[in-house]
Amino acid sequence: MTIQRRSNPKVPDANGIEKKIKRQASAWRGSRVPMLLLLGGLVVCVTVAWLVLANGDSEITETLARKGELVAPQPRVYSVPCSEDYDNYKRYPGCTPLKCGRAVTDAVVTREEALMLRRLAERGLSLAGSEGGASILDLHSGALSMGKQFVNIYRYFGEQIGEVFTPEDFQLYSDVRARIQAVVAETFGLDPALMYLTKPTFFSRINSTVAQTQHDEYWHPHIDKVTYGSFDYTSLLYLSDYGADFTGGRFIFMDPSGNRTVEPRAGRVSFFSSGTENLHRVEQVTWGTRFAITVSFTCDPAHAIADPALP
């Protein structure tokens, strides 16, 4: 038998290794500066992004009412000149805005009442809801978000409604509406008997889910009198707390001199004349769920609606 000898593996040349190490070191020195610049740029980008997230909407120039403060017993009122929008409609003495502005109060609806209304909204919206981030429940018309459309909650669910809502729920809703109407009238110097509830008046539930239809895109700037010609005064009753139940979701008045915001607080009522003088938007909700009721008033009796009642 012939035994074949295995040759020894080739030993790397020491000089070759040294040269290779020097080449790699030279390459690292050449690329180190751009790499450090890249890392520095990344740190700056991350820092800026963190500051934007930490500070929220960078365009806010003034906070009209913070969540942590109690605005009571008198409303906090901010006057603004009336726009010409009201000249395009029939005027109703004693109601059509002559004094315009916006106001905030925490003395009209108690926190307990707000949470009861929130539970009412949660029960109704639990029956369906939008696929996007914004769902509505209108107890007057029966409109309820369902997927990418709306259904009539009274017709769609029929006798089940009696298991969801009670007469006491609707009575509280009506009592709160009347109190809001009274404070709007007193603040703007109106005869409350000449003001009428109008549509749409509805509960809203907003979260950070990606919008699926234009109905979910609640954050666009708008003017209520332009969108709904019947509106003369708009009010919002907040049913959850900014910073605790959700982030984002602040109400922003967009004035020529800067943006001014109201931070929601359960039981807080924010109200304003509905014309161009109060261009506004809602900040996008980034976390949690924001509940509110929009309660709208008109001076035109032809556009009046009644308080809702169980079928």
C-alpha positions as CSV (number, residue, x, y, z in Angstrom):
1,M,0.0,0.0,0.0
2,T,1.3,3.4,-0.9
3,I,0.8,6.0,1.7
4,Q,0.3,9.5,0.3
5,R,1.7,12.3,2.4
6,R,-0.6,15.3,2.9
7,S,1.1,18.5,2.1
8,N,1.3,21.2,4.8
9,P,-1.3,24.0,4.3
10,K,0.2,27.1,2.9
11,V,1.3,29.5,5.6
12,P,0.2,33.1,4.9
13,D,3.1,35.5,4.3
14,A,3.5,37.7,7.3
15,N,4.5,40.7,5.2
16,G,1.3,40.2,3.1
17,I,-0.9,40.3,6.2
18,E,0.8,43.5,7.4
19,K,0.2,45.2,4.0
20,K,-3.4,44.1,4.0
21,I,-4.0,45.5,7.5
22,K,-2.4,48.8,6.5
23,R,-4.7,49.0,3.4
24,Q,-7.8,48.4,5.5
25,A,-6.7,51.0,8.0
26,S,-6.1,53.5,5.3
27,A,-9.6,52.8,3.8
28,W,-11.2,53.3,7.2
29,R,-9.4,56.6,7.7
30,G,-10.7,57.7,4.3
31,S,-14.3,56.7,5.0
32,R,-14.4,57.8,8.6
33,V,-15.3,61.5,7.9
34,P,-18.3,60.8,5.7
35,M,-19.5,58.1,8.1
36,L,-19.2,60.5,11.1
37,L,-21.2,63.1,9.1
38,L,-23.8,60.5,8.3
39,L,-24.1,59.5,12.0
40,G,-24.2,63.2,13.0
41,G,-27.0,63.9,10.5
42,L,-29.0,60.9,11.8
43,V,-28.7,62.2,15.4
44,V,-29.9,65.6,14.3
45,C,-32.9,64.1,12.5
46,V,-33.9,61.9,15.5
47,T,-33.6,64.9,17.8
48,V,-35.8,67.1,15.6
49,A,-38.4,64.4,15.3
50,W,-38.4,63.9,19.0
51,L,-38.9,67.6,19.6
52,V,-41.8,67.8,17.2
53,L,-43.5,64.8,18.8
54,A,-42.8,66.2,22.3
55,N,-44.1,69.7,21.5
56,G,-47.1,68.6,19.4
57,D,-48.4,71.1,16.9
58,S,-45.6,73.6,16.4
59,E,-48.0,76.2,15.0
60,I,-49.8,76.7,18.3
61,T,-49.2,80.2,19.5
62,E,-51.6,80.4,22.4
63,T,-53.6,77.9,24.6
64,L,-57.0,79.4,25.4
65,A,-57.8,76.7,28.0
66,R,-55.6,74.0,29.3
67,K,-56.8,70.6,30.4
68,G,-55.5,71.1,33.9
69,E,-57.3,74.3,34.7
70,L,-61.0,74.8,35.7
71,V,-62.7,77.6,33.8
72,A,-65.5,78.6,36.2
73,P,-67.8,80.1,37.3
74,Q,-67.9,82.5,34.3
75,P,-67.0,81.5,30.7
76,R,-63.7,82.6,29.4
77,V,-64.6,84.8,26.4
78,Y,-62.5,85.9,23.4
79,S,-64.1,88.4,21.0
80,V,-63.3,88.5,17.3
81,P,-64.8,90.7,14.6
82,C,-67.8,89.1,12.8
83,S,-67.2,88.0,9.2
84,E,-69.4,88.9,6.3
85,D,-70.8,85.3,6.0
86,Y,-74.0,86.3,7.8
87,D,-74.8,88.9,5.2
88,N,-75.5,86.1,2.7
89,Y,-78.4,84.8,4.8
90,K,-81.6,86.2,6.1
91,R,-81.0,88.0,9.4
92,Y,-83.0,87.1,12.5
93,P,-83.0,90.0,15.1
94,G,-82.2,88.7,18.5
95,C,-80.2,85.7,17.2
96,T,-78.1,86.4,14.1
97,P,-74.6,87.2,15.3
98,L,-73.8,90.9,15.9
99,K,-71.1,90.0,18.5
100,C,-68.8,87.2,17.4
101,G,-66.1,85.2,19.3
102,R,-65.4,82.0,21.1
103,A,-65.7,80.9,24.7
104,V,-64.9,78.1,27.1
105,T,-66.6,77.0,30.3
106,D,-66.3,74.1,32.7
107,A,-69.3,75.2,34.8
108,V,-72.2,74.0,32.6
109,V,-71.8,70.3,32.6
110,T,-70.4,68.2,35.4
111,R,-67.7,65.7,34.9
112,E,-70.0,62.9,36.1
113,E,-72.7,64.0,33.5
114,A,-70.0,64.0,30.8
115,L,-68.9,60.5,31.7
116,M,-72.5,59.3,31.7
117,L,-72.9,60.7,28.2
118,R,-69.6,59.1,27.2
119,R,-70.9,55.7,28.3
120,L,-74.1,56.3,26.2
121,A,-71.9,57.0,23.2
122,E,-69.7,53.9,23.8
123,R,-72.8,51.7,24.0
124,G,-74.2,53.1,20.7
125,L,-70.9,53.0,18.8
126,S,-70.2,49.5,20.1
127,L,-72.9,48.3,17.7
128,A,-70.8,49.3,14.7
129,G,-68.3,52.1,14.0
130,S,-66.1,53.3,11.1
131,E,-63.2,51.3,9.7
132,G,-61.2,54.5,9.9
133,G,-60.4,56.7,12.8
134,A,-63.6,58.7,13.1
135,S,-67.1,57.4,14.0
136,I,-70.3,59.3,14.6
137,L,-73.6,58.6,16.4
138,D,-76.5,61.0,15.7
139,L,-79.4,60.3,18.1
140,H,-81.6,62.8,16.1
141,S,-81.4,61.3,12.6
142,G,-80.2,57.8,13.8
143,A,-77.1,58.0,11.7
144,L,-74.4,55.6,12.9
145,S,-71.0,54.9,11.2
146,M,-70.8,51.3,10.0
147,G,-67.7,50.3,8.1
148,K,-67.4,52.8,5.2
149,Q,-71.0,53.9,5.3
150,F,-73.8,54.9,7.6
151,V,-76.9,53.1,8.8
152,N,-80.0,54.2,10.7
153,I,-79.4,52.8,14.2
154,Y,-83.2,52.8,15.0
155,R,-84.2,50.9,11.8
156,Y,-81.1,48.7,11.6
157,F,-81.2,47.4,15.2
158,G,-84.9,47.8,15.8
159,E,-86.0,46.5,19.2
160,Q,-82.4,46.0,20.4
161,I,-82.2,49.8,20.9
162,G,-84.2,49.5,24.1
163,E,-81.4,47.4,25.5
164,V,-78.8,50.0,24.5
165,F,-80.4,53.3,25.5
166,T,-82.8,54.3,28.3
167,P,-85.2,57.1,28.6
168,E,-82.9,58.5,31.3
169,D,-80.1,58.7,28.8
170,F,-82.2,60.8,26.4
171,Q,-83.4,63.0,29.3
172,L,-79.8,63.8,30.3
173,Y,-78.9,64.5,26.7
174,S,-81.8,67.0,26.4
175,D,-81.0,68.7,29.8
176,V,-77.4,69.2,28.8
177,R,-78.4,70.5,25.4
178,A,-80.7,73.1,27.1
179,R,-77.9,74.3,29.4
180,I,-75.5,74.6,26.6
181,Q,-78.0,76.6,24.6
182,A,-78.6,78.9,27.6
183,V,-74.9,79.7,28.1
184,V,-74.4,80.4,24.4
185,A,-77.3,82.8,24.4
186,E,-76.2,84.5,27.6
187,T,-72.6,84.9,26.4
188,F,-73.5,86.4,23.0
189,G,-76.5,88.4,24.2
190,L,-79.2,86.4,22.5
191,D,-82.8,85.5,23.2
192,P,-82.6,81.7,23.8
193,A,-86.1,81.3,22.5
194,L,-85.0,82.5,19.1
195,M,-82.2,79.9,18.9
196,Y,-82.9,76.4,17.6
197,L,-81.0,73.2,17.7
198,T,-80.0,72.2,14.2
199,K,-78.4,69.3,12.3
200,P,-75.9,67.7,12.4
201,T,-75.7,67.4,16.1
202,F,-73.8,64.2,17.0
203,F,-71.4,62.2,19.1
204,S,-67.9,61.6,17.7
205,R,-65.3,59.0,18.6
206,I,-61.9,59.6,17.2
207,N,-58.8,57.5,17.4
208,S,-55.5,57.1,15.5
209,T,-56.7,54.4,13.1
210,V,-55.7,55.2,9.5
211,A,-58.5,57.0,7.6
212,Q,-60.4,54.8,5.1
213,T,-62.8,57.3,3.6
214,Q,-63.1,61.1,3.4
215,H,-65.5,60.9,6.4
216,D,-62.6,59.8,8.5
217,E,-60.5,62.8,7.6
218,Y,-61.7,65.0,10.4
219,W,-58.5,67.2,10.7
220,H,-59.0,69.5,7.7
221,P,-59.6,73.2,8.3
222,H,-63.2,74.3,7.8
223,I,-65.8,76.9,8.5
224,D,-69.1,75.7,9.9
225,K,-71.2,78.4,8.3
226,V,-69.7,77.6,4.9
227,T,-70.0,73.8,5.3
228,Y,-73.5,74.0,6.8
229,G,-75.4,77.1,5.9
230,S,-77.8,76.8,8.7
231,F,-75.2,77.0,11.5
232,D,-74.9,80.2,13.4
233,Y,-73.4,79.0,16.7
234,T,-71.4,75.8,17.2
235,S,-70.6,74.1,20.5
236,L,-68.6,71.1,21.6
237,L,-69.0,69.2,24.8
238,Y,-65.9,67.1,25.6
239,L,-66.4,63.7,27.1
240,S,-62.7,62.7,27.6
241,D,-59.4,64.2,28.8
242,Y,-56.6,65.4,26.6
243,G,-53.3,63.8,27.7
244,A,-55.0,61.1,29.8
245,D,-57.5,59.5,27.5
246,F,-55.8,60.5,24.2
247,T,-53.0,62.6,22.8
248,G,-53.4,65.0,19.8
249,G,-57.1,65.9,19.3
250,R,-56.9,69.5,20.5
251,F,-59.3,72.0,19.0
252,I,-57.5,74.7,17.0
253,F,-58.8,78.1,15.9
254,M,-56.7,79.2,12.9
255,D,-56.4,83.0,13.2
256,P,-54.4,85.3,10.9
257,S,-52.1,86.1,13.8
258,G,-51.5,82.5,14.9
259,N,-53.3,79.3,16.0
260,R,-55.1,79.2,19.3
261,T,-56.2,75.9,20.9
262,V,-58.6,74.4,23.5
263,E,-57.4,71.3,25.3
264,P,-60.4,68.9,25.9
265,R,-61.4,68.1,29.4
266,A,-64.5,65.9,30.3
267,G,-67.4,68.3,31.0
268,R,-65.7,71.3,29.2
269,V,-67.9,73.2,26.7
270,S,-66.3,75.2,24.0
271,F,-68.6,77.4,21.8
272,F,-68.2,80.0,19.1
273,S,-70.0,81.9,16.3
274,S,-69.9,79.7,13.2
275,G,-68.6,82.1,10.5
276,T,-65.2,82.6,8.8
277,E,-64.0,84.4,11.9
278,N,-63.7,81.0,13.5
279,L,-61.9,78.9,10.9
280,H,-60.8,75.8,12.8
281,R,-59.6,72.2,12.7
282,V,-59.1,69.3,15.1
283,E,-55.5,68.1,15.6
284,Q,-55.0,64.4,14.6
285,V,-55.4,62.0,17.4
286,T,-52.1,60.1,17.9
287,W,-53.0,57.8,20.7
288,G,-56.1,56.8,22.6
289,T,-59.7,57.7,21.9
290,R,-61.4,61.2,22.0
291,F,-65.1,61.5,22.6
292,A,-67.1,64.6,22.2
293,I,-70.6,65.9,21.2
294,T,-71.1,68.6,18.6
295,V,-74.2,70.6,19.4
296,S,-75.2,73.1,16.7
297,F,-77.6,76.0,16.7
298,T,-79.4,78.0,14.0
299,C,-81.4,81.2,14.0
300,D,-83.6,79.9,11.1
301,P,-86.7,78.1,12.5
302,A,-86.9,76.2,9.1
303,H,-83.8,74.3,10.0
304,A,-84.8,73.5,13.6
305,I,-84.7,69.9,14.9
306,A,-86.2,68.5,18.1
307,D,-84.4,66.7,20.9
308,P,-84.2,62.9,20.2
309,A,-86.5,60.4,21.7
310,L,-86.5,56.6,21.9
311,P,-88.7,55.0,19.2
